[in-house]
Amino acid sequence: MSDARAGDSGTHAIFRYAQRHGHVYQHGHPQPGDLVFFHDTYDKNRTGRPGSGLTHVGVVDAADSDGTVHIIHRVRRGVVRYRMNLIRPHLHLDPASRQTLNDYLRIEGKQTHPVLTGELFAAYGSVLHSEVKTANR
């Protein structure tokens, strides 16, 4: 049986699957293989305002001790590795080290401004070894 509902995007169907068969969370330490969901990465509703819901999903590749999470996902130019730091979601670069904390996930357009990964984060989802991961969180 599918976890998707009529009108769901692929991203939303994957989110429902994670809710039903795994673990969805917003706080804690993601593990490689966990999913990361984003909202409003584009104007799906074509209203010029936020409210498009879940619009993008990636896979956690690694997590650094400073809170930066490395994500693998597909964008227009192909499969890329982006960074996201939920401790400092509104900063692109660390002021001291100049290292990237958050990459730009939504690019500037006619009616939009660029937005960082940390600002568009919705939730993590785990469907691999969910019993073990849930016990460790």
N, CA, C and O atoms as a printed pandas DataFrame, in Angstrom:
     atom_number atom_name residue_name chain_id  residue_number  x_coord  y_coord  z_coord
0              1         N          MET        A               1    0.843   -1.169    0.000
1              2        CA          MET        A               1    0.000    0.000    0.000
2              3         C          MET        A               1    0.895    1.241    0.000
3              4         O          MET        A               1    1.881    1.300    0.734
4              5         N          SER        A               2    0.551    2.219   -0.816
5              6        CA          SER        A               2    1.314    3.456   -0.912
6              7         C          SER        A               2    0.954    4.394    0.235
7              8         O          SER        A               2   -0.173    4.384    0.731
8              9         N          ASP        A               3    1.923    5.202    0.649
9             10        CA          ASP        A               3    1.680    6.210    1.680
10            11         C          ASP        A               3    1.325    7.550    1.059
11            12         O          ASP        A               3    1.022    8.504    1.775
12            13         N          ALA        A               4    1.359    7.631   -0.253
13            14        CA          ALA        A               4    1.023    8.877   -0.948
14            15         C          ALA        A               4   -0.490    9.070   -0.978
15            16         O          ALA        A               4   -1.269    8.118   -0.941
16            17         N          ARG        A               5   -0.865   10.327   -1.046
17            18        CA          ARG        A               5   -2.269   10.691   -1.193
18            19         C          ARG        A               5   -2.450   11.464   -2.486
19            20         O          ARG        A               5   -1.489   12.019   -3.019
20            21         N          ALA        A               6   -3.656   11.505   -2.985
21            22        CA          ALA        A               6   -3.939   12.250   -4.214
22            23         C          ALA        A               6   -3.455   13.684   -4.066
23            24         O          ALA        A               6   -3.758   14.346   -3.074
24            25         N          GLY        A               7   -2.703   14.166   -5.051
25            26        CA          GLY        A               7   -2.204   15.532   -5.017
26            27         C          GLY        A               7   -0.855   15.700   -4.347
27            28         O          GLY        A               7   -0.282   16.788   -4.394
28            29         N          ASP        A               8   -0.325   14.638   -3.716
29            30        CA          ASP        A               8    0.989   14.728   -3.084
30            31         C          ASP        A               8    2.078   14.898   -4.132
31            32         O          ASP        A               8    1.998   14.340   -5.226
32            33         N          SER        A               9    3.088   15.668   -3.785
33            34        CA          SER        A               9    4.315   15.694   -4.581
34            35         C          SER        A               9    5.125   14.462   -4.191
35            36         O          SER        A               9    4.809   13.796   -3.206
36            37         N          GLY        A              10    6.164   14.160   -4.958
37            38        CA          GLY        A              10    7.044   13.056   -4.600
38            39         C          GLY        A              10    7.679   13.276   -3.241
39            40         O          GLY        A              10    7.827   12.337   -2.459
40            41         N          THR        A              11    8.059   14.530   -2.954
41            42        CA          THR        A              11    8.669   14.858   -1.671
42            43         C          THR        A              11    7.712   14.581   -0.521
43            44         O          THR        A              11    8.103   14.016    0.501
44            45         N          HIS        A              12    6.466   14.980   -0.692
45            46        CA          HIS        A              12    5.488   14.765    0.376
46            47         C          HIS        A              12    5.197   13.269    0.561
47            48         O          HIS        A              12    4.994   12.810    1.685
48            49         N          ALA        A              13    5.177   12.524   -0.525
49            50        CA          ALA        A              13    4.953   11.075   -0.423
50            51         C          ALA        A              13    6.105   10.406    0.344
51            52         O          ALA        A              13    5.868    9.504    1.148
52            53         N          ILE        A              14    7.337   10.839    0.100
53            54        CA          ILE        A              14    8.484   10.297    0.828
54            55         C          ILE        A              14    8.387   10.676    2.305
55            56         O          ILE        A              14    8.690    9.858    3.174
56            57         N          PHE        A              15    7.970   11.906    2.596
57            58        CA          PHE        A              15    7.798   12.350    3.978
58            59         C          PHE        A              15    6.762   11.479    4.696
59            60         O          PHE        A              15    6.993   11.054    5.828
60            61         N          ARG        A              16    5.632   11.212    4.051
61            62        CA          ARG        A              16    4.604   10.351    4.660
62            63         C          ARG        A              16    5.154    8.937    4.918
63            64         O          ARG        A              16    4.854    8.319    5.940
64            65         N          TYR        A              17    5.958    8.444    3.976
65            66        CA          TYR        A              17    6.557    7.129    4.156
66            67         C          TYR        A              17    7.453    7.119    5.403
67            68         O          TYR        A              17    7.404    6.190    6.210
68            69         N          ALA        A              18    8.264    8.165    5.542
69            70        CA          ALA        A              18    9.153    8.262    6.713
70            71         C          ALA        A              18    8.347    8.354    8.007
71            72         O          ALA        A              18    8.731    7.769    9.019
72            73         N          GLN        A              19    7.244    9.078    7.979
73            74        CA          GLN        A              19    6.392    9.170    9.171
74            75         C          GLN        A              19    5.834    7.803    9.560
75            76         O          GLN        A              19    5.793    7.452   10.739
76            77         N          ARG        A              20    5.411    7.048    8.568
77            78        CA          ARG        A              20    4.733    5.781    8.833
78            79         C          ARG        A              20    5.696    4.626    9.120
79            80         O          ARG        A              20    5.412    3.761    9.948
80            81         N          HIS        A              21    6.840    4.625    8.423
81            82        CA          HIS        A              21    7.734    3.467    8.507
82            83         C          HIS        A              21    9.067    3.770    9.185
83            84         O          HIS        A              21    9.921    2.888    9.272
84            85         N          GLY        A              22    9.257    4.959    9.650
85            86        CA          GLY        A              22   10.533    5.338   10.263
86            87         C          GLY        A              22   10.324    6.345   11.368
87            88         O          GLY        A              22    9.495    6.159   12.259
88            89         N          HIS        A              23   11.093    7.414   11.292
89            90        CA          HIS        A              23   11.107    8.411   12.352
90            91         C          HIS        A              23   11.338    9.781   11.708
91            92         O          HIS        A              23   12.299    9.952   10.959
92            93         N          VAL        A              24   10.474   10.750   11.988
93            94        CA          VAL        A              24   10.636   12.122   11.509
94            95         C          VAL        A              24   10.947   12.994   12.714
95            96         O          VAL        A              24   10.272   12.903   13.739
96            97         N          TYR        A              25   11.968   13.841   12.597
97            98        CA          TYR        A              25   12.383   14.665   13.728
98            99         C          TYR        A              25   12.979   15.988   13.245
99           100         O          TYR        A              25   13.433   16.098   12.106
100          101         N          GLN        A              26   12.971   16.981   14.119
101          102        CA          GLN        A              26   13.540   18.289   13.792
102          103         C          GLN        A              26   14.763   18.611   14.634
103          104         O          GLN        A              26   15.580   19.444   14.241
104          105         N          HIS        A              27   14.901   17.975   15.768
105          106        CA          HIS        A              27   16.021   18.232   16.670
106          107         C          HIS        A              27   16.804   16.952   16.859
107          108         O          HIS        A              27   16.244   15.856   16.824
108          109         N          GLY        A              28   18.075   17.095   17.055
109          110        CA          GLY        A              28   18.924   15.929   17.240
110          111         C          GLY        A              28   20.029   15.913   16.208
111          112         O          GLY        A              28   20.219   16.872   15.460
112          113         N          HIS        A              29   20.748   14.818   16.180
113          114        CA          HIS        A              29   21.907   14.696   15.306
114          115         C          HIS        A              29   21.592   13.730   14.173
115          116         O          HIS        A              29   21.415   12.534   14.409
116          117         N          PRO        A              30   21.520   14.236   12.951
117          118        CA          PRO        A              30   21.232   13.334   11.829
118          119         C          PRO        A              30   22.412   12.408   11.554
119          120         O          PRO        A              30   23.567   12.735   11.826
120          121         N          GLN        A              31   22.091   11.276   11.020
121          122        CA          GLN        A              31   23.090   10.273   10.678
122          123         C          GLN        A              31   23.161   10.140    9.161
123          124         O          GLN        A              31   22.169   10.387    8.475
124          125         N          PRO        A              32   24.324    9.753    8.628
125          126        CA          PRO        A              32   24.402    9.500    7.192
126          127         C          PRO        A              32   23.297    8.536    6.762
127          128         O          PRO        A              32   23.058    7.516    7.409
128          129         N          GLY        A              33   22.640    8.873    5.677
129          130        CA          GLY        A              33   21.531    8.065    5.177
130          131         C          GLY        A              33   20.170    8.609    5.572
131          132         O          GLY        A              33   19.162    8.241    4.968
132          133         N          ASP        A              34   20.122    9.481    6.579
133          134        CA          ASP        A              34   18.851   10.114    6.942
134          135         C          ASP        A              34   18.423   11.053    5.815
135          136         O          ASP        A              34   19.254   11.559    5.060
136          137         N          LEU        A              35   17.149   11.270    5.721
137          138        CA          LEU        A              35   16.609   12.209    4.742
138          139         C          LEU        A              35   16.530   13.592    5.376
139          140         O          LEU        A              35   16.409   13.713    6.595
140          141         N          VAL        A              36   16.599   14.621    4.562
141          142        CA          VAL        A              36   16.387   15.985    5.044
142          143         C          VAL        A              36   15.374   16.640    4.111
143          144         O          VAL        A              36   15.544   16.667    2.892
144          145         N          PHE        A              37   14.316   17.167    4.721
145          146        CA          PHE        A              37   13.216   17.775    3.969
146          147         C          PHE        A              37   13.273   19.295    4.077
147          148         O          PHE        A              37   13.613   19.847    5.123
148          149         N          PHE        A              38   12.932   19.958    2.972
149          150        CA          PHE        A              38   12.917   21.418    2.912
150          151         C          PHE        A              38   11.546   21.888    2.442
151          152         O          PHE        A              38   10.844   21.183    1.716
152          153         N          HIS        A              39   11.181   23.091    2.870
153          154        CA          HIS        A              39    9.924   23.691    2.430
154          155         C          HIS        A              39   10.220   24.939    1.601
155          156         O          HIS        A              39   11.260   25.577    1.771
156          157         N          ASP        A              40    9.314   25.272    0.722
157          158        CA          ASP        A              40    9.352   26.526   -0.042
158          159         C          ASP        A              40   10.642   26.753   -0.811
159          160         O          ASP        A              40   11.100   27.891   -0.907
160          161         N          THR        A              41   11.244   25.701   -1.364
161          162        CA          THR        A              41   12.457   25.883   -2.158
162          163         C          THR        A              41   12.146   26.539   -3.500
163          164         O          THR        A              41   13.035   27.073   -4.164
164          165         N          TYR        A              42   10.904   26.493   -3.881
165          166        CA          TYR        A              42   10.420   27.229   -5.064
166          167         C          TYR        A              42    8.961   27.554   -4.821
167          168         O          TYR        A              42    8.341   27.012   -3.906
168          169         N          ASP        A              43    8.417   28.432   -5.633
169          170        CA          ASP        A              43    7.039   28.889   -5.472
170          171         C          ASP        A              43    6.091   27.938   -6.199
171          172         O          ASP        A              43    5.586   28.245   -7.279
172          173         N          LYS        A              44    5.863   26.787   -5.587
173          174        CA          LYS        A              44    5.018   25.745   -6.181
174          175         C          LYS        A              44    3.596   26.246   -6.442
175          176         O          LYS        A              44    2.980   25.891   -7.447
176          177         N          ASN        A              45    3.083   27.071   -5.532
177          178        CA          ASN        A              45    1.710   27.575   -5.661
178          179         C          ASN        A              45    1.599   28.786   -6.586
179          180         O          ASN        A              45    0.497   29.214   -6.933
180          181         N          ARG        A              46    2.754   29.336   -6.984
181          182        CA          ARG        A              46    2.812   30.527   -7.849
182          183         C          ARG        A              46    2.045   31.711   -7.269
183          184         O          ARG        A              46    1.319   32.413   -7.972
184          185         N          THR        A              47    2.228   31.911   -5.961
185          186        CA          THR        A              47    1.557   33.022   -5.284
186          187         C          THR        A              47    2.510   34.166   -4.975
187          188         O          THR        A              47    2.071   35.265   -4.635
188          189         N          GLY        A              48    3.830   33.914   -5.092
189          190        CA          GLY        A              48    4.809   34.916   -4.724
190          191         C          GLY        A              48    5.041   34.984   -3.226
191          192         O          GLY        A              48    5.772   35.851   -2.748
192          193         N          ARG        A              49    4.418   34.068   -2.474
193          194        CA          ARG        A              49    4.545   34.047   -1.006
194          195         C          ARG        A              49    4.904   32.641   -0.545
195          196         O          ARG        A              49    4.661   31.667   -1.257
196          197         N          PRO        A              50    5.491   32.537    0.663
197          198        CA          PRO        A              50    5.743   31.202    1.223
198          199         C          PRO        A              50    4.422   30.450    1.403
199          200         O          PRO        A              50    3.354   31.060    1.459
200          201         N          GLY        A              51    4.504   29.154    1.491
201          202        CA          GLY        A              51    3.310   28.350    1.715
202          203         C          GLY        A              51    3.198   27.181    0.756
203          204         O          GLY        A              51    2.135   26.572    0.633
204          205         N          SER        A              52    4.285   26.869    0.079
205          206        CA          SER        A              52    4.270   25.755   -0.867
206          207         C          SER        A              52    4.434   24.404   -0.186
207          208         O          SER        A              52    4.329   23.366   -0.841
208          209         N          GLY        A              53    4.689   24.403    1.115
209          210        CA          GLY        A              53    4.859   23.139    1.835
210          211         C          GLY        A              53    6.181   22.479    1.503
211          212         O          GLY        A              53    7.130   23.141    1.083
212          213         N          LEU        A              54    6.238   21.173    1.693
213          214        CA          LEU        A              54    7.460   20.414    1.418
214          215         C          LEU        A              54    7.696   20.383   -0.085
215          216         O          LEU        A              54    6.816   19.997   -0.855
216          217         N          THR        A              55    8.897   20.794   -0.496
217          218        CA          THR        A              55    9.177   20.888   -1.922
218          219         C          THR        A              55   10.490   20.234   -2.340
219          220         O          THR        A              55   10.781   20.155   -3.533
220          221         N          HIS        A              56   11.290   19.764   -1.378
221          222        CA          HIS        A              56   12.605   19.233   -1.745
222          223         C          HIS        A              56   13.077   18.250   -0.687
223          224         O          HIS        A              56   12.765   18.397    0.495
224          225         N          VAL        A              57   13.831   17.244   -1.119
225          226        CA          VAL        A              57   14.392   16.259   -0.195
226          227         C          VAL        A              57   15.821   15.945   -0.613
227          228         O          VAL        A              57   16.140   15.913   -1.802
228          229         N          GLY        A              58   16.674   15.714    0.375
229          230        CA          GLY        A              58   18.047   15.304    0.138
230          231         C          GLY        A              58   18.407   14.190    1.103
231          232         O          GLY        A              58   17.581   13.750    1.903
232          233         N          VAL        A              59   19.660   13.736    1.018
233          234        CA          VAL        A              59   20.158   12.665    1.879
234          235         C          VAL        A              59   21.362   13.181    2.652
235          236         O          VAL        A              59   22.261   13.791    2.074
236          237         N          VAL        A              60   21.380   12.938    3.961
237          238        CA          VAL        A              60   22.505   13.337    4.798
238          239         C          VAL        A              60   23.710   12.475    4.434
239          240         O          VAL        A              60   23.640   11.246    4.439
240          241         N          ASP        A              61   24.824   13.152    4.118
241          242        CA          ASP        A              61   26.074   12.465    3.795
242          243         C          ASP        A              61   26.980   12.390    5.018
243          244         O          ASP        A              61   27.624   11.370    5.261
244          245         N          ALA        A              62   27.024   13.489    5.793
245          246        CA          ALA        A              62   27.884   13.549    6.974
246          247         C          ALA        A              62   27.433   14.705    7.856
247          248         O          ALA        A              62   26.703   15.592    7.414
248          249         N          ALA        A              63   27.878   14.682    9.109
249          250        CA          ALA        A              63   27.594   15.775   10.044
250          251         C          ALA        A              63   28.876   16.115   10.789
251          252         O          ALA        A              63   29.521   15.241   11.368
252          253         N          ASP        A              64   29.242   17.406   10.767
253          254        CA          ASP        A              64   30.451   17.878   11.444
254          255         C          ASP        A              64   30.167   18.225   12.899
255          256         O          ASP        A              64   29.014   18.417   13.284
256          257         N          SER        A              65   31.215   18.305   13.698
257          258        CA          SER        A              65   31.073   18.618   15.118
258          259         C          SER        A              65   30.556   20.040   15.354
259          260         O          SER        A              65   30.003   20.312   16.419
260          261         N          ASP        A              66   30.720   20.956   14.389
261          262        CA          ASP        A              66   30.221   22.324   14.549
262          263         C          ASP        A              66   28.744   22.462   14.198
263          264         O          ASP        A              66   28.196   23.563   14.226
264          265         N          GLY        A              67   28.097   21.339   13.865
265          266        CA          GLY        A              67   26.680   21.366   13.528
266          267         C          GLY        A              67   26.391   21.448   12.041
267          268         O          GLY        A              67   25.226   21.438   11.642
268          269         N          THR        A              68   27.419   21.529   11.215
269          270        CA          THR        A              68   27.205   21.585    9.772
270          271         C          THR        A              68   26.902   20.190    9.242
271          272         O          THR        A              68   27.651   19.242    9.478
272          273         N          VAL        A              69   25.799   20.085    8.528
273          274        CA          VAL        A              69   25.358   18.819    7.941
274          275         C          VAL        A              69   25.610   18.884    6.442
275          276         O          VAL        A              69   25.246   19.864    5.791
276          277         N          HIS        A              70   26.227   17.852    5.894
277          278        CA          HIS        A              70   26.494   17.780    4.459
278          279         C          HIS        A              70   25.389   16.944    3.820
279          280         O          HIS        A              70   25.105   15.828    4.256
280          281         N          ILE        A              71   24.777   17.496    2.792
281          282        CA          ILE        A              71   23.606   16.905    2.162
282          283         C          ILE        A              71   23.892   16.652    0.689
283          284         O          ILE        A              71   24.476   17.494    0.007
284          285         N          ILE        A              72   23.486   15.507    0.211
285          286        CA          ILE        A              72   23.559   15.198   -1.213
286          287         C          ILE        A              72   22.141   15.316   -1.757
287          288         O          ILE        A              72   21.201   14.744   -1.205
288          289         N          HIS        A              73   22.000   16.065   -2.845
289          290        CA          HIS        A              73   20.678   16.210   -3.450
290          291         C          HIS        A              73   20.826   16.636   -4.891
291          292         O          HIS        A              73   21.924   16.949   -5.351
292          293         N          ARG        A              74   19.720   16.646   -5.596
293          294        CA          ARG        A              74   19.741   17.009   -7.014
294          295         C          ARG        A              74   19.140   18.391   -7.201
295          296         O          ARG        A              74   18.063   18.693   -6.687
296          297         N          VAL        A              75   19.853   19.221   -7.944
297          298        CA          VAL        A              75   19.376   20.541   -8.349
298          299         C          VAL        A              75   19.468   20.610   -9.873
299          300         O          VAL        A              75   19.846   19.628  -10.512
300          301         N          ARG        A              76   19.136   21.735  -10.450
301          302        CA          ARG        A              76   19.131   21.859  -11.917
302          303         C          ARG        A              76   20.435   21.430  -12.569
303          304         O          ARG        A              76   20.428   20.809  -13.633
304          305         N          ARG        A              77   21.558   21.761  -11.932
305          306        CA          ARG        A              77   22.851   21.464  -12.558
306          307         C          ARG        A              77   23.345   20.047  -12.284
307          308         O          ARG        A              77   24.424   19.675  -12.745
308          309         N          GLY        A              78   22.582   19.257  -11.547
309          310        CA          GLY        A              78   22.950   17.875  -11.285
310          311         C          GLY        A              78   22.956   17.548   -9.801
311          312         O          GLY        A              78   22.370   18.268   -8.992
312          313         N          VAL        A              79   23.620   16.459   -9.454
313          314        CA          VAL        A              79   23.717   16.024   -8.067
314          315         C          VAL        A              79   24.869   16.787   -7.419
315          316         O          VAL        A              79   25.989   16.799   -7.930
316          317         N          VAL        A              80   24.576   17.420   -6.291
317          318        CA          VAL        A              80   25.570   18.267   -5.614
318          319         C          VAL        A              80   25.586   17.970   -4.120
319          320         O          VAL        A              80   24.687   17.323   -3.582
320          321         N          ARG        A              81   26.622   18.456   -3.476
321          322        CA          ARG        A              81   26.762   18.341   -2.017
322          323         C          ARG        A              81   26.659   19.746   -1.450
323          324         O          ARG        A              81   27.466   20.614   -1.784
324          325         N          TYR        A              82   25.671   19.974   -0.597
325          326        CA          TYR        A              82   25.456   21.270    0.045
326          327         C          TYR        A              82   25.672   21.139    1.542
327          328         O          TYR        A              82   25.697   20.038    2.091
328          329         N          ARG        A              83   25.829   22.292    2.193
329          330        CA          ARG        A              83   25.977   22.340    3.643
330          331         C          ARG        A              83   24.777   23.043    4.265
331          332         O          ARG        A              83   24.156   23.919    3.662
332          333         N          MET        A              84   24.470   22.625    5.504
333          334        CA          MET        A              84   23.387   23.243    6.267
334          335         C          MET        A              84   23.798   23.241    7.731
335          336         O          MET        A              84   24.246   22.222    8.256
336          337         N          ASN        A              85   23.643   24.388    8.390
337          338        CA          ASN        A              85   23.975   24.495    9.808
338          339         C          ASN        A              85   22.779   25.090   10.534
339          340         O          ASN        A              85   22.499   26.281   10.395
340          341         N          LEU        A              86   22.067   24.270   11.311
341          342        CA          LEU        A              86   20.862   24.722   12.001
342          343         C          LEU        A              86   21.167   25.516   13.269
343          344         O          LEU        A              86   20.268   26.131   13.842
344          345         N          ILE        A              87   22.422   25.510   13.713
345          346        CA          ILE        A              87   22.810   26.355   14.841
346          347         C          ILE        A              87   22.866   27.812   14.388
347          348         O          ILE        A              87   22.539   28.724   15.148
348          349         N          ARG        A              88   23.286   28.016   13.140
349          350        CA          ARG        A              88   23.357   29.357   12.553
350          351         C          ARG        A              88   22.706   29.345   11.164
351          352         O          ARG        A              88   23.391   29.516   10.155
352          353         N          PRO        A              89   21.390   29.144   11.115
353          354        CA          PRO        A              89   20.703   28.951    9.837
354          355         C          PRO        A              89   20.675   30.172    8.919
355          356         O          PRO        A              89   20.453   30.029    7.716
356          357         N          HIS        A              90   20.897   31.364    9.462
357          358        CA          HIS        A              90   20.810   32.582    8.653
358          359         C          HIS        A              90   22.169   33.069    8.159
359          360         O          HIS        A              90   22.257   34.126    7.535
360          361         N          LEU        A              91   23.237   32.302    8.436
361          362        CA          LEU        A              91   24.572   32.698    8.004
362          363         C          LEU        A              91   25.070   31.831    6.855
363          364         O          LEU        A              91   25.048   30.603    6.936
364          365         N          HIS        A              92   25.512   32.469    5.803
365          366        CA          HIS        A              92   26.126   31.738    4.690
366          367         C          HIS        A              92   27.553   31.333    5.068
367          368         O          HIS        A              92   27.944   30.180    4.886
368          369         N          LEU        A              93   28.328   32.287    5.594
369          370        CA          LEU        A              93   29.721   32.041    5.968
370          371         C          LEU        A              93   29.939   32.287    7.449
371          372         O          LEU        A              93   29.329   33.179    8.039
372          373         N          ASP        A              94   30.813   31.489    8.045
373          374        CA          ASP        A              94   31.236   31.728    9.425
374          375         C          ASP        A              94   32.084   32.999    9.424
375          376         O          ASP        A              94   33.064   33.076    8.683
376          377         N          PRO        A              95   31.727   34.004   10.243
377          378        CA          PRO        A              95   32.476   35.262   10.231
378          379         C          PRO        A              95   33.953   35.101   10.584
379          380         O          PRO        A              95   34.787   35.848   10.072
380          381         N          ALA        A              96   34.293   34.155   11.437
381          382        CA          ALA        A              96   35.685   33.977   11.866
382          383         C          ALA        A              96   36.501   33.164   10.860
383          384         O          ALA        A              96   37.571   33.596   10.432
384          385         N          SER        A              97   35.997   31.994   10.486
385          386        CA          SER        A              97   36.770   31.089    9.629
386          387         C          SER        A              97   36.513   31.297    8.141
387          388         O          SER        A              97   37.300   30.850    7.307
388          389         N          ARG        A              98   35.419   31.971    7.804
389          390        CA          ARG        A              98   34.990   32.188    6.410
390          391         C          ARG        A              98   34.596   30.890    5.711
391          392         O          ARG        A              98   34.490   30.852    4.485
392          393         N          GLN        A              99   34.377   29.824    6.487
393          394        CA          GLN        A              99   33.910   28.559    5.913
394          395         C          GLN        A              99   32.404   28.622    5.705
395          396         O          GLN        A              99   31.694   29.278    6.466
396          397         N          THR        A             100   31.926   27.952    4.691
397          398        CA          THR        A             100   30.501   27.934    4.395
398          399         C          THR        A             100   29.762   27.135    5.451
399          400         O          THR        A             100   30.116   25.993    5.746
400          401         N          LEU        A             101   28.730   27.747    6.016
401          402        CA          LEU        A             101   27.843   27.075    6.965
402          403         C          LEU        A             101   26.580   26.601    6.266
403          404         O          LEU        A             101   26.130   25.474    6.476
404          405         N          ASN        A             102   26.012   27.464    5.435
405          406        CA          ASN        A             102   24.774   27.167    4.713
406          407         C          ASN        A             102   24.935   27.588    3.261
407          408         O          ASN        A             102   25.344   28.712    2.968
408          409         N          ASP        A             103   24.608   26.675    2.360
409          410        CA          ASP        A             103   24.593   27.017    0.939
410          411         C          ASP        A             103   23.238   27.604    0.581
411          412         O          ASP        A             103   22.262   27.432    1.310
412          413         N          TYR        A             104   23.188   28.292   -0.540
413          414        CA          TYR        A             104   21.931   28.846   -1.025
414          415         C          TYR        A             104   21.151   27.750   -1.732
415          416         O          TYR        A             104   21.629   27.162   -2.702
416          417         N          LEU        A             105   19.949   27.479   -1.242
417          418        CA          LEU        A             105   19.112   26.436   -1.837
418          419         C          LEU        A             105   18.090   27.032   -2.794
419          420         O          LEU        A             105   17.798   26.457   -3.842
420          421         N          ARG        A             106   17.553   28.178   -2.429
421          422        CA          ARG        A             106   16.628   28.870   -3.346
422          423         C          ARG        A             106   17.397   30.047   -3.929
423          424         O          ARG        A             106   17.929   30.882   -3.197
424          425         N          ILE        A             107   17.448   30.101   -5.249
425          426        CA          ILE        A             107   18.201   31.159   -5.902
426          427         C          ILE        A             107   17.318   32.368   -6.165
427          428         O          ILE        A             107   16.091   32.291   -6.109
428          429         N          GLU        A             108   17.963   33.467   -6.450
429          430        CA          GLU        A             108   17.247   34.709   -6.711
430          431         C          GLU        A             108   16.514   34.613   -8.041
431          432         O          GLU        A             108   17.049   34.104   -9.026
432          433         N          GLY        A             109   15.294   35.107   -8.053
433          434        CA          GLY        A             109   14.488   35.137   -9.267
434          435         C          GLY        A             109   13.733   36.446   -9.351
435          436         O          GLY        A             109   14.000   37.380   -8.594
436          437         N          LYS        A             110   12.800   36.511  -10.266
437          438        CA          LYS        A             110   12.029   37.738  -10.459
438          439         C          LYS        A             110   11.280   38.159   -9.200
439          440         O          LYS        A             110   11.219   39.346   -8.877
440          441         N          GLN        A             111   10.713   37.190   -8.491
441          442        CA          GLN        A             111    9.912   37.508   -7.310
442          443         C          GLN        A             111   10.496   36.918   -6.028
443          444         O          GLN        A             111    9.837   36.934   -4.988
444          445         N          THR        A             112   11.706   36.402   -6.088
445          446        CA          THR        A             112   12.285   35.768   -4.911
446          447         C          THR        A             112   13.695   36.283   -4.649
447          448         O          THR        A             112   14.361   36.805   -5.543
448          449         N          HIS        A             113   14.123   36.129   -3.431
449          450        CA          HIS        A             113   15.495   36.437   -3.055
450          451         C          HIS        A             113   16.173   35.120   -2.679
451          452         O          HIS        A             113   15.491   34.140   -2.382
452          453         N          PRO        A             114   17.507   35.086   -2.688
453          454        CA          PRO        A             114   18.185   33.825   -2.332
454          455         C          PRO        A             114   17.947   33.468   -0.870
455          456         O          PRO        A             114   17.904   34.341   -0.003
456          457         N          VAL        A             115   17.792   32.179   -0.611
457          458        CA          VAL        A             115   17.521   31.702    0.743
458          459         C          VAL        A             115   18.431   30.505    1.026
459          460         O          VAL        A             115   18.684   29.676    0.151
460          461         N          LEU        A             116   18.913   30.435    2.258
461          462        CA          LEU        A             116   19.870   29.414    2.677
462          463         C          LEU        A             116   19.196   28.102    3.078
463          464         O          LEU        A             116   18.016   28.072    3.427
464          465         N          THR        A             117   19.971   27.024    3.021
465          466        CA          THR        A             117   19.465   25.700    3.393
466          467         C          THR        A             117   18.893   25.691    4.807
467          468         O          THR        A             117   17.816   25.139    5.035
468          469         N          GLY        A             118   19.602   26.297    5.757
469          470        CA          GLY        A             118   19.136   26.320    7.151
470          471         C          GLY        A             118   17.821   27.044    7.330
471          472         O          GLY        A             118   17.064   26.736    8.251
472          473         N          GLU        A             119   17.534   28.008    6.461
473          474        CA          GLU        A             119   16.290   28.765    6.545
474          475         C          GLU        A             119   15.110   27.998    5.954
475          476         O          GLU        A             119   13.959   28.285    6.283
476          477         N          LEU        A             120   15.385   27.031    5.090
477          478        CA          LEU        A             120   14.325   26.271    4.431
478          479         C          LEU        A             120   14.141   24.866    5.013
479          480         O          LEU        A             120   13.303   24.103    4.534
480          481         N          PHE        A             121   14.913   24.527    6.031
481          482        CA          PHE        A             121   14.832   23.211    6.666
482          483         C          PHE        A             121   13.441   22.982    7.247
483          484         O          PHE        A             121   12.869   23.864    7.888
484          485         N          ALA        A             122   12.904   21.782    7.014
485          486        CA          ALA        A             122   11.608   21.400    7.580
486          487         C          ALA        A             122   11.772   20.285    8.622
487          488         O          ALA        A             122   11.268   20.404    9.739
488          489         N          ALA        A             123   12.473   19.206    8.261
489          490        CA          ALA        A             123   12.612   18.067    9.175
490          491         C          ALA        A             123   13.612   17.069    8.618
491          492         O          ALA        A             123   13.957   17.091    7.437
492          493         N          TYR        A             124   14.066   16.196    9.505
493          494        CA          TYR        A             124   14.839   15.024    9.103
494          495         C          TYR        A             124   13.916   13.823    9.125
495          496         O          TYR        A             124   12.904   13.822    9.826
496          497         N          GLY        A             125   14.260   12.812    8.367
497          498        CA          GLY        A             125   13.520   11.561    8.400
498          499         C          GLY        A             125   14.478   10.396    8.327
499          500         O          GLY        A             125   15.458   10.430    7.582
500          501         N          SER        A             126   14.197    9.373    9.096
501          502        CA          SER        A             126   15.025    8.179    9.111
502          503         C          SER        A             126   14.157    6.979    8.793
503          504         O          SER        A             126   13.149    6.744    9.459
504          505         N          VAL        A             127   14.538    6.227    7.788
505          506        CA          VAL        A             127   13.808    4.996    7.472
506          507         C          VAL        A             127   14.728    3.780    7.501
507          508         O          VAL        A             127   14.263    2.646    7.386
508          509         N          LEU        A             128   16.025    4.008    7.653
509          510        CA          LEU        A             128   16.988    2.909    7.753
510          511         C          LEU        A             128   17.322    2.663    9.213
511          512         O          LEU        A             128   17.750    3.585    9.908
512          513         N          HIS        A             129   17.139    1.468    9.682
513          514        CA          HIS        A             129   17.478    1.111   11.066
514          515         C          HIS        A             129   16.782    2.038   12.054
515          516         O          HIS        A             129   17.407    2.486   13.016
516          517         N          SER        A             130   15.517    2.332   11.842
517          518        CA          SER        A             130   14.810    3.313   12.664
518          519         C          SER        A             130   14.745    2.920   14.140
519          520         O          SER        A             130   14.727    3.798   15.002
520          521         N          GLU        A             131   14.708    1.638   14.449
521          522        CA          GLU        A             131   14.624    1.230   15.852
522          523         C          GLU        A             131   15.910    1.613   16.599
523          524         O          GLU        A             131   15.849    2.113   17.723
524          525         N          VAL        A             132   17.057    1.382   15.981
525          526        CA          VAL        A             132   18.339    1.686   16.608
526          527         C          VAL        A             132   18.516    3.188   16.731
527          528         O          VAL        A             132   18.918    3.668   17.791
528          529         N          LYS        A             133   18.228    3.950   15.672
529          530        CA          LYS        A             133   18.421    5.388   15.687
530          531         C          LYS        A             133   17.500    6.060   16.681
531          532         O          LYS        A             133   17.923    6.974   17.388
532          533         N          THR        A             134   16.257    5.632   16.753
533          534        CA          THR        A             134   15.318    6.240   17.682
534          535         C          THR        A             134   15.787    6.055   19.113
535          536         O          THR        A             134   15.648    6.965   19.931
536          537         N          ALA        A             135   16.338    4.898   19.426
537          538        CA          ALA        A             135   16.809    4.628   20.779
538          539         C          ALA        A             135   18.028    5.494   21.125
539          540         O          ALA        A             135   18.238    5.820   22.293
540          541         N          ASN        A             136   18.813    5.860   20.145
541          542        CA          ASN        A             136   20.030    6.652   20.387
542          543         C          ASN        A             136   19.785    8.150   20.390
543          544         O          ASN        A             136   20.718    8.899   20.682
544          545         N          ARG        A             137   18.608    8.626   20.088
545          546        CA          ARG        A             137   18.365   10.075   20.000
546          547         C          ARG        A             137   17.788   10.610   21.251
547          548         O          ARG        A             137   17.523   11.808   21.346
